[in-house]
């Protein structure tokens, strides 16, 4: 090591008793003994043992049958396909982990008069948080359970359930934030949102129902924010759901 020269000696009983592949490997070791010969040795080994099962089990060990250039082309194509599938999987995981932020001008909470016990109300909030990240069926089950235990939901609790339901829909569409401005709704999309751009264009071009000259037209900003006009007389949650239906390609 360091300043000392190292040597490796390979001893075999007899070359006549070695297989053809073993003799080729020994020959490759002798031919690639110079500095930097590791890559050349690896190439020789690849040609001796074959390229694995990328070309199929029947092709293993016969890389020369298709040619090394074609083999590298197939290898590059396979790696590209795997990367594409991995990126698609990452995008799906990102949508599943998305926690949309909702800022609406509504009162949404569980009133003290509805669940007077603080510990029970806190427990209900914990379950609501979990259900908001789950499925729509779980949210409906929890709503029915609260109605069964405490009676009909007050307006604030109904708004809370509506917001949690919206959060699930926003997640599937790749919308990271929903905000209510004085005269509009703002939907902010995340990167690679699974929404057909043509549906956004159709939504922007749609003419508003009735005469509302004070409202600005719908528009899409460069930072992926969809701005939808909102009148004071509009049903807030109904308006939001109509937009989400349109983005999914459904009839509002």
C-alpha positions as CSV (number, residue, x, y, z in Angstrom):
1,X,0.0,0.0,0.0
2,X,1.0,3.6,-0.4
3,X,4.6,3.4,-1.8
4,X,4.6,-0.4,-1.9
5,X,3.8,-2.2,-5.0
6,X,1.1,-4.9,-4.5
7,X,0.7,-8.1,-6.5
8,X,-2.1,-10.7,-6.8
9,X,-1.4,-14.3,-7.9
10,X,-4.2,-16.5,-9.2
11,X,-3.3,-20.2,-9.1
12,X,-5.3,-22.8,-11.0
13,X,-4.6,-26.6,-11.1
14,X,-4.8,-26.9,-14.9
15,X,-6.0,-24.7,-17.7
16,X,-7.4,-27.8,-19.4
17,X,-9.9,-28.4,-16.6
18,X,-11.3,-24.9,-16.7
19,X,-14.5,-24.1,-18.5
20,X,-14.5,-21.9,-21.6
21,X,-15.9,-19.0,-19.7
22,X,-13.3,-19.3,-16.9
23,X,-10.5,-19.4,-19.5
24,X,-11.9,-16.2,-21.1
25,X,-12.0,-14.5,-17.7
26,X,-8.4,-15.3,-17.0
27,X,-7.4,-14.1,-20.4
28,X,-9.3,-10.9,-19.8
29,X,-7.5,-10.4,-16.5
30,X,-4.2,-10.7,-18.2
31,X,-5.1,-8.4,-21.1
32,X,-6.6,-5.7,-18.8
33,X,-3.8,-5.4,-16.2
34,X,-2.8,-1.9,-17.1
35,X,-3.8,1.2,-15.1
36,X,-7.5,2.1,-15.9
37,X,-8.3,-1.3,-17.3
38,X,-11.2,-1.9,-14.9
39,X,-13.8,-0.6,-17.3
40,X,-12.4,-2.6,-20.2
41,X,-12.4,-5.7,-17.9
42,X,-16.1,-5.1,-16.9
43,X,-17.0,-4.8,-20.6
44,X,-15.3,-8.1,-21.3
45,X,-17.1,-9.7,-18.4
46,X,-20.4,-8.4,-19.6
47,X,-19.8,-10.0,-23.0
48,X,-18.8,-13.3,-21.4
49,X,-21.7,-13.7,-19.0
50,X,-24.4,-11.8,-20.9
51,X,-26.6,-8.9,-20.0
52,X,-29.0,-10.5,-17.7
53,X,-32.7,-10.9,-18.4
54,X,-33.4,-7.5,-19.9
55,X,-33.6,-9.2,-23.3
56,X,-35.5,-12.2,-21.9
57,X,-34.3,-15.4,-20.3
58,X,-33.6,-17.1,-23.6
59,X,-31.3,-14.2,-24.6
60,X,-29.2,-14.2,-21.4
61,X,-25.6,-14.7,-22.3
62,X,-26.1,-14.0,-26.0
63,X,-25.7,-10.2,-26.1
64,X,-23.8,-10.6,-29.4
65,X,-26.9,-11.9,-31.0
66,X,-28.5,-8.5,-31.0
67,X,-25.4,-6.4,-31.0
68,X,-24.0,-4.2,-28.2
69,X,-25.3,-1.0,-29.6
70,X,-28.9,-2.3,-29.8
71,X,-28.4,-3.7,-26.2
72,X,-27.4,-0.2,-24.9
73,X,-30.4,1.3,-26.8
74,X,-32.8,-1.1,-25.2
75,X,-31.2,-0.5,-21.8
76,X,-31.5,3.2,-22.1
77,X,-35.2,2.9,-23.2
78,X,-35.9,0.6,-20.2
79,X,-34.3,3.0,-17.7
80,X,-36.3,5.9,-19.2
81,X,-39.6,4.0,-18.8
82,X,-38.7,3.1,-15.2
83,X,-37.9,6.7,-14.4
84,X,-41.2,7.9,-16.0
85,X,-43.2,5.4,-13.9
86,X,-41.3,6.4,-10.8
87,X,-42.1,10.1,-11.4
88,X,-45.8,9.3,-12.1
89,X,-45.9,7.4,-8.8
90,X,-44.3,10.4,-7.0
91,X,-46.9,12.7,-8.4
92,X,-49.7,10.4,-7.2
93,X,-48.1,10.2,-3.8
94,X,-47.8,14.0,-3.7
95,X,-51.6,14.4,-4.4
96,X,-52.4,11.9,-1.7
97,X,-50.2,13.8,0.8
98,X,-51.6,17.2,-0.2
99,X,-53.3,19.1,2.6
100,X,-55.3,21.9,0.9
101,X,-55.5,25.3,2.7
102,X,-59.1,26.7,2.7
103,X,-59.8,30.3,3.7
104,X,-63.5,31.1,3.4
105,X,-65.4,33.9,5.1
106,X,-67.7,31.6,7.1
107,X,-67.9,30.5,10.7
108,X,-66.9,26.8,10.8
109,X,-66.5,25.2,14.2
110,X,-68.3,23.0,16.8
111,X,-70.2,25.4,19.1
112,X,-69.9,25.0,22.9
113,X,-73.7,24.8,23.1
114,X,-73.6,21.8,20.7
115,X,-71.0,19.7,22.6
116,X,-70.7,21.3,26.1
117,X,-68.1,18.9,27.4
118,X,-64.6,20.3,26.5
119,X,-62.9,16.9,26.3
120,X,-65.7,15.4,24.1
121,X,-65.5,18.5,21.8
122,X,-61.7,18.1,21.6
123,X,-62.1,14.4,20.8
124,X,-64.6,15.3,18.1
125,X,-62.2,17.8,16.5
126,X,-59.5,15.1,16.5
127,X,-61.8,12.7,14.7
128,X,-62.8,15.5,12.3
129,X,-59.2,16.1,11.4
130,X,-58.6,12.4,10.7
131,X,-61.8,12.1,8.7
132,X,-60.9,15.2,6.6
133,X,-57.8,13.3,5.4
134,X,-59.7,10.1,4.8
135,X,-62.6,9.2,2.5
136,X,-65.9,10.9,2.0
137,X,-67.7,7.9,3.5
138,X,-65.7,8.3,6.7
139,X,-66.8,11.9,6.9
140,X,-70.4,11.0,6.4
141,X,-70.3,8.4,9.0
142,X,-68.8,10.8,11.5
143,X,-71.5,13.4,10.7
144,X,-74.3,10.9,11.2
145,X,-72.7,9.8,14.5
146,X,-72.6,13.4,15.8
147,X,-76.2,13.9,14.8
148,X,-77.2,10.7,16.5
149,X,-75.4,11.7,19.8
150,X,-75.9,15.5,19.9
151,X,-78.8,16.3,17.6
152,X,-79.0,18.3,14.4
153,X,-75.9,20.1,13.3
154,X,-75.9,23.9,13.9
155,X,-75.0,26.1,11.0
156,X,-71.3,26.4,12.1
157,X,-70.9,22.7,12.3
158,X,-72.5,22.2,8.9
159,X,-70.0,24.7,7.4
160,X,-67.2,22.8,9.1
161,X,-68.2,19.5,7.5
162,X,-68.7,21.2,4.2
163,X,-65.1,22.6,4.3
164,X,-63.7,19.2,5.2
165,X,-65.6,17.7,2.3
166,X,-64.2,20.4,0.0
167,X,-60.7,19.6,1.2
168,X,-61.0,16.0,0.0
169,X,-62.2,17.2,-3.4
170,X,-59.5,19.8,-3.7
171,X,-56.9,17.2,-3.0
172,X,-58.0,15.0,-5.8
173,X,-57.8,17.9,-8.3
174,X,-54.4,19.1,-7.1
175,X,-55.6,22.4,-5.7
176,X,-53.4,23.4,-2.8
177,X,-55.3,26.5,-1.7
178,X,-58.8,27.9,-1.9
179,X,-59.4,31.6,-0.9
180,X,-62.4,33.8,-0.8
181,X,-61.8,37.4,-1.9
182,X,-64.4,40.1,-1.6
183,X,-65.7,39.4,-5.1
184,X,-64.0,36.2,-6.2
185,X,-62.8,32.7,-5.4
186,X,-59.2,31.9,-5.9
187,X,-58.1,28.3,-6.6
188,X,-54.3,27.7,-6.5
189,X,-53.1,24.6,-8.3
190,X,-50.0,22.7,-7.4
191,X,-47.4,21.6,-9.9
192,X,-48.6,18.6,-12.1
193,X,-52.2,19.0,-11.0
194,X,-54.3,16.2,-12.6
195,X,-56.7,18.6,-14.3
196,X,-57.3,18.8,-18.1
197,X,-56.2,22.3,-19.2
198,X,-59.1,22.3,-21.7
199,X,-61.6,22.2,-18.8
200,X,-60.0,25.3,-17.3
201,X,-60.2,27.1,-20.6
202,X,-63.9,26.1,-21.0
203,X,-64.6,27.3,-17.5
204,X,-63.0,30.7,-18.2
205,X,-64.9,31.1,-21.4
206,X,-68.3,30.2,-19.9
207,X,-70.7,33.1,-19.8
208,X,-72.1,34.0,-16.3
209,X,-75.8,33.3,-15.7
210,X,-77.8,36.5,-15.4
211,X,-76.5,40.0,-15.7
212,X,-73.7,40.8,-13.3
213,X,-71.9,43.7,-14.9
214,X,-69.9,44.4,-11.7
215,X,-68.2,41.0,-11.7
216,X,-64.8,40.5,-13.4
217,X,-64.5,37.6,-15.8
218,X,-62.9,34.4,-14.7
219,X,-59.2,34.2,-15.4
220,X,-56.0,32.1,-14.9
221,X,-53.0,33.9,-13.6
222,X,-49.4,33.0,-14.6
223,X,-48.8,31.5,-11.1
224,X,-51.5,28.8,-11.6
225,X,-54.3,30.6,-9.8
226,X,-57.8,30.3,-11.1
227,X,-59.9,33.3,-10.2
228,X,-63.7,32.8,-10.4
229,X,-66.1,35.8,-9.9
230,X,-68.4,35.6,-6.9
231,X,-71.4,37.8,-6.2
232,X,-72.7,38.5,-2.7
233,X,-76.0,36.7,-3.6
234,X,-74.2,33.5,-4.7
235,X,-74.4,30.4,-2.6
236,X,-70.8,30.1,-1.5
237,X,-70.5,26.3,-1.3
238,X,-72.8,25.8,-4.3
239,X,-70.5,28.1,-6.4
240,X,-67.4,26.2,-5.3
241,X,-68.9,22.8,-6.1
242,X,-70.0,24.0,-9.5
243,X,-66.3,25.0,-10.3
244,X,-65.0,21.6,-9.0
245,X,-67.6,19.8,-11.1
246,X,-66.5,21.6,-14.2
247,X,-62.8,20.9,-13.4
248,X,-63.7,17.2,-13.2
249,X,-65.6,17.3,-16.5
250,X,-69.0,16.8,-14.8
251,X,-72.2,18.8,-15.4
252,X,-72.7,21.3,-12.5
